[in-house]
Amino acid sequence: MTKSTMTLRRWFILGVVAVTAPLGDTLLSFGMEEVGPVSIHHLATLFYAFRVPEVLIGIALLIAFFGSYLASLSWADLTFVLPATSIGNVIVAFLARFWKHEHISPMRWVGIVLITAAVGFIARGPSYTEMPKPHESVEAQAQ
Amino acid sequence: MMVHYPHDAGAEAAMIAAIVVSATAGDVLIASAMRTIGDLDHIRAERGLGGAILAVLTNLRFLFGVVFLTVSFFSLLYALSRANLSLIAPASASLTFVTNAVAAKFFLHENVDRRRWIAAALVCAGVALMTA
């Protein structure tokens, strides 16, 4: 059985999940450009990335993302949280286009619109699947 | 400065697959752990922030989930050093959503109803268009 557990505060936390993940990814991308291509034979080079400020700020944002993500998973389904926060993909696309000046093809924009539609669709449904508690399952079996 | 990476569809697909598989395993383990632990808002109200953090950090399933997410994170770092952000980030995030929907139904026993499957289909189509 599913039910809605969402409040304004919880939607705000989902907003933090949606915003901090793409911002963190974008800063990591900037930072990794400074590090340069990493050879698969020299993976230890990845640790030098921790000296780059953009990587550190990106990691801080991803820690904020992780904290709010954990909180949201304690009161909402994984299959609700992920699509509801996938609006972050649109933010990444805007950042990539206007900040990093990457080319986004019209087809890719259509894809972004479909993902956004999925977010709107899922956000209107229930957010949490109630599971029987262990003692309730035992009682049900006894009956 | 705009950076152009040489296009190698096979390598890009392999990098995205590595991120998606490890992220899905991590997400499912952590979601399962959080369901076991219970509502963090209630735990924080009863035991404070320290009690809530302790409840999470002492859960073995959570720790295994973090290991998988760490693998996913380093796969992402590696991929971002070799391919465009506008491909790697949305493709890996969206595909992870689809694999998570399947994994959540079978491993977490979530009620993935028609609404959620349609959302998954929309995201699949979106990803196909974004990576075309």
Boltz contact constraints between the chains, C-beta under 6 A:
constraints:
  - contact:
      token1: [A, 2]
      token2: [B, 111]
      max_distance: 6.0
  - contact:
      token1: [A, 25]
      token2: [B, 89]
      max_distance: 6.0
  - contact:
      token1: [A, 28]
      token2: [B, 80]
      max_distance: 6.0
  - contact:
      token1: [A, 29]
      token2: [B, 80]
      max_distance: 6.0
  - contact:
      token1: [A, 29]
      token2: [B, 85]
      max_distance: 6.0
  - contact:
      token1: [A, 32]
      token2: [B, 80]
      max_distance: 6.0
  - contact:
      token1: [A, 32]
      token2: [B, 81]
      max_distance: 6.0
  - contact:
      token1: [A, 33]
      token2: [B, 3]
      max_distance: 6.0
  - contact:
      token1: [A, 37]
      token2: [B, 81]
      max_distance: 6.0
  - contact:
      token1: [A, 37]
      token2: [B, 82]
      max_distance: 6.0
  - contact:
      token1: [A, 38]
      token2: [B, 78]
      max_distance: 6.0
  - contact:
      token1: [A, 38]
      token2: [B, 81]
      max_distance: 6.0
  - contact:
      token1: [A, 46]
      token2: [B, 77]
      max_distance: 6.0
  - contact:
      token1: [A, 71]
      token2: [B, 40]
      max_distance: 6.0
  - contact:
      token1: [A, 73]
      token2: [B, 31]
      max_distance: 6.0
  - contact:
      token1: [A, 73]
      token2: [B, 34]
      max_distance: 6.0
  - contact:
      token1: [A, 74]
      token2: [B, 34]
      max_distance: 6.0
  - contact:
      token1: [A, 74]
      token2: [B, 39]
      max_distance: 6.0
  - contact:
      token1: [A, 74]
      token2: [B, 40]
      max_distance: 6.0
  - contact:
      token1: [A, 75]
      token2: [B, 39]
      max_distance: 6.0
  - contact:
      token1: [A, 77]
      token2: [B, 110]
      max_distance: 6.0
  - contact:
      token1: [A, 78]
      token2: [B, 31]
      max_distance: 6.0
  - contact:
      token1: [A, 78]
      token2: [B, 100]
      max_distance: 6.0
  - contact:
      token1: [A, 78]
      token2: [B, 104]
      max_distance: 6.0
  - contact:
      token1: [A, 79]
      token2: [B, 101]
      max_distance: 6.0
  - contact:
      token1: [A, 79]
      token2: [B, 104]
      max_distance: 6.0
  - contact:
      token1: [A, 79]
      token2: [B, 110]
      max_distance: 6.0
  - contact:
      token1: [A, 79]
      token2: [B, 112]
      max_distance: 6.0
  - contact:
      token1: [A, 79]
      token2: [B, 116]
      max_distance: 6.0
  - contact:
      token1: [A, 82]
      token2: [B, 97]
      max_distance: 6.0
  - contact:
      token1: [A, 82]
      token2: [B, 100]
      max_distance: 6.0
  - contact:
      token1: [A, 83]
      token2: [B, 119]
      max_distance: 6.0
  - contact:
      token1: [A, 86]
      token2: [B, 97]
      max_distance: 6.0
  - contact:
      token1: [A, 89]
      token2: [B, 90]
      max_distance: 6.0
  - contact:
      token1: [A, 89]
      token2: [B, 93]
      max_distance: 6.0
  - contact:
      token1: [A, 92]
      token2: [B, 89]
      max_distance: 6.0
  - contact:
      token1: [A, 92]
      token2: [B, 90]
      max_distance: 6.0
  - contact:
      token1: [A, 96]
      token2: [B, 85]
      max_distance: 6.0
  - contact:
      token1: [A, 96]
      token2: [B, 86]
      max_distance: 6.0
  - contact:
      token1: [A, 101]
      token2: [B, 2]
      max_distance: 6.0
  - contact:
      token1: [A, 102]
      token2: [B, 84]
      max_distance: 6.0
  - contact:
      token1: [A, 102]
      token2: [B, 86]
      max_distance: 6.0
  - contact:
      token1: [A, 104]
      token2: [B, 86]
      max_distance: 6.0
  - contact:
      token1: [A, 107]
      token2: [B, 129]
      max_distance: 6.0
  - contact:
      token1: [A, 107]
      token2: [B, 132]
      max_distance: 6.0
  - contact:
      token1: [A, 108]
      token2: [B, 130]
      max_distance: 6.0
  - contact:
      token1: [A, 110]
      token2: [B, 129]
      max_distance: 6.0
  - contact:
      token1: [A, 111]
      token2: [B, 126]
      max_distance: 6.0
  - contact:
      token1: [A, 111]
      token2: [B, 129]
      max_distance: 6.0
  - contact:
      token1: [A, 111]
      token2: [B, 130]
      max_distance: 6.0
  - contact:
      token1: [A, 114]
      token2: [B, 122]
      max_distance: 6.0
  - contact:
      token1: [A, 114]
      token2: [B, 125]
      max_distance: 6.0
  - contact:
      token1: [A, 114]
      token2: [B, 126]
      max_distance: 6.0
  - contact:
      token1: [A, 115]
      token2: [B, 123]
      max_distance: 6.0
  - contact:
      token1: [A, 115]
      token2: [B, 126]
      max_distance: 6.0
  - contact:
      token1: [A, 117]
      token2: [B, 122]
      max_distance: 6.0
  - contact:
      token1: [A, 118]
      token2: [B, 119]
      max_distance: 6.0
  - contact:
      token1: [A, 118]
      token2: [B, 122]
      max_distance: 6.0
  - contact:
      token1: [A, 118]
      token2: [B, 123]
      max_distance: 6.0
  - contact:
      token1: [A, 121]
      token2: [B, 119]
      max_distance: 6.0
  - contact:
      token1: [A, 122]
      token2: [B, 119]
      max_distance: 6.0
  - contact:
      token1: [A, 125]
      token2: [B, 115]
      max_distance: 6.0
  - contact:
      token1: [A, 129]
      token2: [B, 110]
      max_distance: 6.0
  - contact:
      token1: [A, 129]
      token2: [B, 111]
      max_distance: 6.0
